Amino acid sequence: MGLGNIWRFPVLAGTNGGGSFLLLYVIFLFSWGIPLLIAEFSMGRKTNRGTIGAFHDFVGKRFAWMGLWMVVVSTIVGFYYGVVMGWTLKYFTIMLSGGVGSSSGLDIWNTFIGTGWQVIIFQVISILITAFIVYKGVESGVEKACSIMMPTLIILLVFLLIWAVTRDGAIKGLEFLFIPKGEYLGMGTTWTAALGQIAFSTSAGFGMGITYAAYLKKGQDTTLNSVITALGNSTLGIMGGIIVLCSVFALSASPAEAYSALSGESVPSIGFPFIFLTQLFGTIPGGWLVGAIFFIALSFAALTSMISTMEIGAANFIDVGWDRKKAVRFLAFVTILGGIPSALITVQSTAPDGGTFLLPALLENQMVVWDLGLITSGAFVAFAVYRYGINRFYKELVNTPDNDLVIGRWWPFTIKYLFPLQFTLLLAWTFYEVLHESVLTFATMLVQLMAVLMIAVWLNSWVGKKVERAPVEPLQSEEDPLN
C-alpha cells in the first residue's frame, strides 16, 4: 500500500464522479492490474534480475531498453513523489503543533507551497529516510521497515475509517463513492484516471513485481503473491477513499461545499486532502490528534511508495556491477535534484469565489505524463509475454507446481485480447483529450515521453553488455524472508 491509496485515490475519485471512477477502477483491477502483476512476478522469479536484466534475458538482448525505460520512469515518479511525501511530513508537524489555529487551510497551503525552501527541506528529509531504508538492503531494510509500517498503517486506517463513517453526514460521502454517475462514464478522463490509478497503486507495469520477485525464495507462490498484492492494495485504497470522502462530506458546511472542494473549484484538487482536511480537523475537539494520525499514516504510505521507486533503480544498478551503497547514494542525489522543479514551479489560480490558491503546476503535469509512462510499461510487460508465447508462459511460468493458486484460462484471454484493446483505445483517447484541451500540454507530454524512449533505445547496447558481464547470482535468500 502506498501514498496513491490515501492521497491520490480520493483526489481522482473526487474529480471523476466518485462511483463512476470506482466502477472502472475495479474493472481495470481484474483486466489490467492482476494480469500484469502475475506476468511481472513470473518474469522476476524466472530471471532473478532487475528490470533491465529481466528483459535482456527473457525477451532478448535487443529489448533491454524496455527494462531501462521502467527504471527511468520509476525514478522520475520518485522525483515528484518525494515532494508529496514532504508535504505529508510538514502537515504532520502542523497538526502535532496544535492544528491550524486561526489560519485557514488554504492560507497554510499557500504559505507552505509558496515558500520553496520549506518544500525542498521536507522533500530532502523524505528522500534521505527512503535512502537509509533501501541502503540497508531488502531483508534488513525494506522488509524490516514494512513489517513495522504496514501493521501500524492498517491500525491507523481502521481507526480513521471508524471515525470517518460515524460522523454526521458521512452517508453522503459513501453515496458519492459507491453510486456511479452516467455522465462520467462517457468521459475519457474518467477511464484514463481509473487505469492510471490501477497502474500506479498496484505498480502493475512499474517493474516492482519483477524486482521484488527476484528476491523471493525458490518455490514461493508467485500467483498468490500477485493476487494478494493487487486485492489487498485496492481494498486498502478504497478504505482510504472512504476515509477522505466521508470526512469531507461530514465536516463540510453543506454538500455543495464538499462538491466544490472535490471538484478542484475552490481548492486545487491535488492538494485538497491537505487543504480541506487540515481546516476541518481544526474545527472539531481533539481534531489536531485525528489530523496528526491521518498525516502520519499518509507519510507511512508515502514512504512505502518511495522505497519501491528507489529499490527498482538500486536492483538494476546492482545487476550491472554497482554495490548497493553506491547505487543508493547516486539515486538519492538524482531524486533530490530531479524533484526540485516539482517543488518550486507553481502557478496562481483563482477560485469561483474570488479567492486565490497556488497550484503545483509541474507536479500535476508530471502525474499525467508518467501515468502514461506506467501504462506504456505495462504494454512492454505484455509484449514480453507475447514474445515468449502466451500459452507457453501460462503453462510454464504462471501455473507452476510451486503455485498453490491455479489461474484459469481467463489470464491468457485477458493478455491476448483485452489488454491490447484497452491499451490502444486509452492511449488514443488520452492523446485526443490532451490535444483537444491544450496543444502545448500535448507537445510537452510527447517530448518528455519520446526523450526517455530515445535515450533508452540509444543506451540499449551499452546496458545490455553491462548486464551480460555481470554474473547472474540468485537474489533469493536461503530462508523464507517472510518468516
C-alpha positions in Angstrom: 0.0 0.0 0.0 1.3 3.4 -0.9 0.6 7.1 -1.0 -1.6 6.6 -4.0 -4.2 4.8 -1.9 -4.9 7.6 0.6 -3.9 10.7 -1.3 -4.3 10.1 -4.9 -7.3 7.7 -4.9 -9.6 10.2 -3.2 -8.3 13.1 -5.4 -9.1 11.2 -8.6 -12.4 9.8 -7.3 -13.4 13.3 -6.3 -12.7 14.8 -9.7 -14.1 11.9 -11.8 -17.5 11.2 -10.4 -16.9 9.1 -7.4 -18.8 5.9 -8.1 -18.1 6.0 -11.8 -14.4 6.2 -11.1 -14.6 3.3 -8.6 -16.6 1.1 -11.1 -13.9 1.5 -13.8 -11.2 1.1 -11.1 -12.5 -2.3 -10.2 -12.8 -3.4 -13.8 -9.2 -2.4 -14.6 -8.1 -4.2 -11.4 -9.1 -7.5 -13.0 -8.4 -6.7 -16.6 -5.1 -4.8 -16.1 -3.6 -4.8 -12.6 -3.8 -8.5 -11.6 -2.9 -10.0 -15.0 0.2 -7.8 -15.3 1.4 -8.4 -11.8 1.1 -12.1 -12.4 3.3 -11.6 -15.5 5.8 -9.4 -13.7 6.2 -11.8 -10.7 6.7 -14.7 -13.0 9.4 -12.9 -15.0 11.2 -11.8 -11.9 11.3 -15.3 -10.4 12.4 -16.8 -13.7 15.3 -14.4 -14.4 16.5 -13.4 -10.8 17.2 -10.0 -12.3 16.2 -6.3 -12.1 14.0 -5.0 -15.0 16.9 -4.4 -17.4 18.4 -7.9 -16.9 14.9 -9.4 -17.0 14.0 -8.0 -20.4 17.5 -8.8 -21.7 17.4 -12.4 -20.6 13.7 -13.1 -21.1 12.8 -11.2 -24.2 16.2 -10.8 -26.0 19.2 -8.5 -25.8 17.6 -6.1 -28.3 14.9 -5.3 -25.7 17.0 -4.5 -22.7 15.9 -0.8 -23.3 12.4 -1.7 -22.2 13.7 -2.6 -18.7 15.7 0.7 -18.7 12.5 2.6 -19.6 11.0 1.1 -16.4 14.0 2.2 -14.3 13.8 5.8 -15.7 10.0 6.1 -15.3 10.0 4.8 -11.7 12.9 7.1 -10.8 11.1 10.1 -12.4 7.9 9.2 -10.4 10.1 9.3 -7.3 11.1 12.9 -8.2 7.6 14.3 -7.5 6.5 11.6 -5.0 9.4 12.7 -2.8 7.9 16.2 -2.9 4.4 14.9 -1.9 5.9 12.8 0.9 7.5 16.0 2.1 4.0 17.6 2.2 2.8 14.7 4.5 5.6 15.3 6.9 5.1 19.1 7.0 1.3 18.6 7.7 2.0 16.1 10.4 4.1 18.7 12.2 1.4 21.3 11.7 -1.3 19.1 13.2 1.0 17.9 16.0 1.7 21.5 17.0 -2.0 22.1 17.6 -3.6 22.3 14.2 -4.5 25.3 12.1 -5.3 27.8 14.8 -6.9 30.9 13.3 -5.4 30.3 9.8 -7.4 28.8 7.1 -6.3 25.6 5.4 -5.9 27.5 2.1 -3.7 30.1 3.8 -1.4 27.4 5.3 -1.2 25.7 1.9 -0.3 28.9 0.0 2.3 29.9 2.6 3.9 26.4 2.6 3.8 25.8 -1.2 4.9 29.4 -1.9 8.0 29.1 0.4 10.1 26.9 -1.8 12.9 26.3 0.6 10.5 24.7 3.1 9.1 22.3 0.4 12.7 21.4 -0.6 13.7 20.8 3.0 10.9 18.3 3.7 11.5 16.7 0.3 15.1 16.1 1.2 14.2 14.7 4.6 11.8 12.3 2.9 14.3 11.1 0.3 17.0 10.6 3.0 14.7 8.5 5.1 13.9 6.4 2.0 17.6 6.1 1.0 18.5 4.9 4.5 16.0 2.0 4.4 16.9 1.0 0.8 20.6 1.4 1.8 20.2 -1.3 4.4 19.1 -3.8 1.8 15.9 -5.8 1.2 15.8 -8.0 4.3 17.5 -5.7 6.8 15.9 -2.5 5.3 12.8 -2.9 3.2 11.3 -5.9 4.9 12.1 -4.8 8.4 10.7 -1.3 7.8 7.5 -2.7 6.1 7.0 -5.2 8.9 6.6 -2.2 11.3 5.0 0.3 9.0 2.3 -1.9 7.3 0.6 -3.1 10.5 0.8 0.3 12.0 -0.6 1.9 8.9 -3.5 -0.6 8.8 -4.3 0.1 12.5 -4.3 3.8 11.9 -6.5 3.4 8.8 -9.0 1.3 10.7 -9.2 4.0 13.4 -9.7 6.7 10.9 -12.3 4.6 9.0 -14.4 4.2 12.1 -14.0 7.8 12.9 -15.0 9.0 9.4 -18.1 6.8 8.8 -19.6 7.6 12.2 -19.6 11.4 11.6 -23.0 13.0 10.8 -23.3 13.4 7.1 -20.8 10.7 6.2 -23.5 8.8 4.3 -23.2 11.5 1.6 -19.6 10.5 1.1 -20.5 6.9 0.8 -23.2 7.7 -1.7 -20.7 9.8 -3.7 -18.1 7.0 -3.8 -20.3 4.0 -4.4 -23.1 5.2 -6.7 -21.9 5.7 -10.4 -22.9 8.7 -12.4 -23.7 8.0 -16.0 -22.3 11.3 -17.4 -18.8 10.5 -16.1 -18.7 7.1 -17.7 -18.9 8.9 -21.1 -15.7 10.9 -20.3 -12.3 9.7 -21.4 -10.6 11.3 -18.5 -12.6 9.1 -16.1 -11.4 5.9 -17.9 -7.7 7.1 -18.1 -7.7 8.2 -14.5 -9.0 4.8 -13.3 -6.5 2.9 -15.4 -3.7 5.3 -14.3 -4.6 4.8 -10.7 -4.6 1.0 -11.0 -1.2 1.1 -12.7 0.1 3.5 -10.1 -1.3 1.9 -6.9 -0.7 -1.7 -7.7 2.5 -0.9 -9.5 1.4 -3.0 -12.5 4.0 -2.3 -15.2 6.0 -0.3 -12.7 8.7 -3.0 -12.5 8.1 -3.6 -8.8 6.8 -7.1 -9.4 9.8 -8.1 -11.4 12.2 -6.5 -8.8 10.7 -8.0 -5.7 10.0 -11.4 -7.2 13.8 -11.7 -7.9 14.3 -11.7 -4.1 11.7 -14.5 -3.4 12.9 -17.8 -2.3 12.7 -20.6 -4.9 9.4 -22.4 -4.6 7.4 -19.4 -3.3 4.0 -18.9 -4.8 4.1 -16.0 -7.3 0.5 -16.1 -8.4 -0.8 -16.0 -4.9 1.6 -13.1 -4.1 0.4 -11.3 -7.2 -3.3 -11.6 -6.5 -3.0 -10.8 -2.8 -0.8 -7.7 -3.6 -3.4 -6.4 -6.0 -6.5 -7.2 -4.0 -5.0 -6.1 -0.7 -3.8 -2.9 -2.2 -7.1 -2.0 -3.8 -9.1 -2.8 -0.6 -7.0 -0.5 1.4 -7.2 2.1 -1.3 -11.0 2.0 -1.1 -10.6 2.4 2.6 -8.6 5.5 2.1 -11.2 6.8 -0.3 -14.0 6.2 2.3 -11.9 8.0 5.0 -11.2 11.1 3.0 -14.5 11.4 1.2 -16.7 10.8 4.2 -14.6 13.3 6.2 -15.1 15.9 3.5 -18.8 15.5 3.3 -19.3 15.1 7.1 -17.3 18.1 8.1 -18.4 20.5 5.2 -20.9 23.1 6.0 -23.1 21.8 3.1 -22.9 19.1 0.3 -22.3 22.0 -2.1 -19.2 23.0 -0.3 -18.0 19.4 -0.3 -18.6 19.0 -4.1 -16.8 22.3 -4.7 -13.7 21.1 -2.8 -13.7 17.7 -4.5 -14.0 19.3 -8.0 -11.0 21.5 -7.5 -13.0 24.7 -8.0 -12.4 26.2 -4.5 -9.0 24.5 -3.8 -6.5 22.6 -6.0 -7.7 19.0 -6.3 -4.2 17.7 -6.0 -3.9 19.3 -2.6 -7.5 19.1 -1.2 -6.7 16.4 1.5 -4.0 18.7 2.8 -6.0 22.0 2.5 -9.6 20.9 3.2 -9.0 18.2 5.9 -6.5 20.4 7.8 -9.1 23.1 8.0 -11.8 20.6 9.0 -9.7 18.8 11.6 -9.1 22.2 13.2 -12.8 22.8 13.8 -13.5 19.7 16.0 -12.5 19.0 19.6 -9.3 16.9 19.5 -9.1 17.3 15.8 -5.4 18.1 15.9 -4.8 14.5 17.1 -7.0 12.9 14.4 -5.2 15.1 11.9 -1.8 14.1 13.2 -2.8 10.4 13.0 -4.1 10.9 9.4 -0.9 12.6 8.2 1.5 10.2 9.9 -0.5 7.4 8.2 -0.2 9.3 4.9 3.6 9.7 5.4 4.0 5.9 6.1 2.1 5.2 2.9 4.3 7.7 1.0 7.4 6.0 2.4 6.4 2.6 1.1 5.9 4.1 -2.4 9.2 5.9 -2.3 11.0 2.6 -1.2 9.7 0.9 -4.3 10.8 3.6 -6.7 14.3 3.6 -5.3 14.6 -0.2 -4.9 13.8 -0.7 -8.6 16.7 1.5 -9.6 19.0 0.0 -7.0 18.4 -3.6 -8.1 19.3 -2.6 -11.7 22.5 -0.9 -10.7 23.5 -4.0 -8.7 22.8 -6.0 -11.8 25.4 -4.1 -13.8 28.1 -4.3 -11.1 27.5 -1.5 -8.7 27.3 -2.2 -4.9 24.1 -1.3 -3.1 25.5 1.6 -1.2 26.9 3.4 -4.2 23.7 2.8 -6.1 21.5 4.3 -3.3 23.7 7.3 -2.8 23.5 8.1 -6.5 19.7 7.5 -6.7 19.1 9.7 -3.6 21.2 12.6 -5.2 19.4 12.3 -8.5 15.9 12.1 -6.9 16.5 15.2 -4.8 17.9 17.1 -7.8 15.1 15.9 -10.1 12.4 16.8 -7.7 13.4 20.4 -7.1 11.4 21.7 -10.2 8.2 20.0 -9.0 8.8 21.5 -5.6 9.3 25.1 -6.9 7.2 25.6 -10.0 3.7 26.8 -9.1 1.0 29.0 -10.7 -1.6 31.1 -9.1 -5.2 30.2 -9.8 -8.5 31.9 -8.9 -11.4 30.1 -7.4 -15.1 31.0 -8.3 -15.5 32.8 -5.0 -12.6 35.1 -5.9 -10.0 33.5 -3.7 -6.6 32.5 -5.0 -4.5 29.4 -4.4 -1.2 28.1 -5.5 -1.2 25.1 -7.9 1.9 22.9 -8.2 1.7 23.0 -11.9 4.7 21.0 -12.9 3.9 18.3 -10.4 0.3 18.0 -11.8 1.8 17.8 -15.3 4.3 15.0 -14.2 1.4 13.0 -12.8 -0.4 13.0 -16.2 2.8 12.3 -18.2 4.1 9.4 -16.2 0.7 7.8 -15.7 1.0 7.3 -19.4 4.6 6.2 -18.9 3.4 3.5 -16.5 0.7 2.4 -18.9 3.3 2.0 -21.6 5.5 0.0 -19.2 2.5 -2.4 -18.9 2.5 -2.7 -22.6 6.2 -3.8 -22.5 5.4 -6.5 -20.0 2.6 -7.8 -22.2 5.0 -7.7 -25.2 7.4 -9.9 -23.2 4.6 -12.4 -22.7 3.6 -12.3 -26.4 7.2 -12.9 -27.5 7.7 -15.8 -25.1 4.3 -17.2 -26.2 1.2 -16.5 -24.2 0.1 -20.2 -23.8 3.7 -21.3 -23.1 4.1 -18.5 -20.5 0.8 -19.6 -18.9 1.7 -23.2 -18.7 5.4 -22.9 -17.7 5.6 -19.8 -15.6 2.1 -19.0 -14.3 0.7 -22.4 -13.2 3.8 -24.0 -11.9 4.0 -26.8 -9.4 5.1 -24.3 -6.7 1.9 -22.2 -7.0 -1.0 -23.0 -4.7 -3.3 -20.7 -6.6 -4.3 -22.0 -10.0 -5.0 -19.3 -12.5 -7.7 -20.0 -15.1 -7.8 -19.6 -18.8 -9.1 -16.0 -18.3 -5.5 -14.9 -17.9 -4.2 -15.7 -21.4 -7.6 -14.4 -22.8 -7.1 -11.1 -21.0 -3.5 -10.7 -22.1 -4.2 -11.7 -25.7 -7.4 -9.8 -26.3 -8.5 -7.4 -23.6 -5.1 -5.9 -22.9 -4.2 -4.7 -26.4 -7.7 -3.3 -26.9 -7.6 -1.4 -23.6 -4.1 0.0 -24.3 -4.8 1.1 -27.8 -8.2 2.8 -27.0 -7.0 4.5 -23.9 -3.8 5.7 -25.5 -5.7 7.2 -28.4 -8.4 8.7 -26.1 -5.7 10.3 -23.9 -3.9 11.8 -26.8 -7.2 13.1 -28.2 -8.3 14.7 -25.0 -5.0 16.3 -24.1 -4.6 17.6 -27.6 -8.1 19.0 -27.6 -7.5 20.7 -24.2 -4.1 22.2 -24.9 -1.7 21.8 -27.8 1.1 22.9 -25.6 0.4 20.3 -22.9 0.2 17.6 -25.5 3.5 18.7 -27.0 5.3 18.8 -23.6 3.9 15.4 -22.7 5.0 13.9 -26.1 8.5 15.5 -25.8 9.1 14.0 -22.3 7.9 10.5 -23.3 9.8 10.5 -26.6 13.0 11.8 -24.9 13.0 8.9 -22.4 12.2 6.4 -25.1 15.0 7.6 -27.4 17.5 7.6 -24.6 16.5 4.1 -23.5 16.8 2.7 -27.1 20.1 4.6 -27.6 21.6 3.0 -24.5 20.3 -0.5 -25.2 23.6 -2.0 -26.4 25.5 -0.4 -23.6 23.3 -1.6 -20.8 22.9 -5.0 -22.4 26.7 -5.5 -22.4 26.8 -4.4 -18.8 24.2 -6.9 -17.8 25.9 -9.7 -19.8 29.2 -9.1 -18.0 27.6 -9.2 -14.6 27.2 -12.7 -13.1 23.7 -14.0 -12.6 23.6 -14.7 -8.9 20.3 -15.8 -7.3 18.9 -13.0 -5.2 16.6 -15.3 -3.2 17.7 -15.9 0.3 18.1 -19.5 1.7 15.5 -18.7 4.3 11.9 -17.6 3.5 12.2 -13.8 4.1 8.5 -13.6 5.1 9.0 -15.9 8.1 
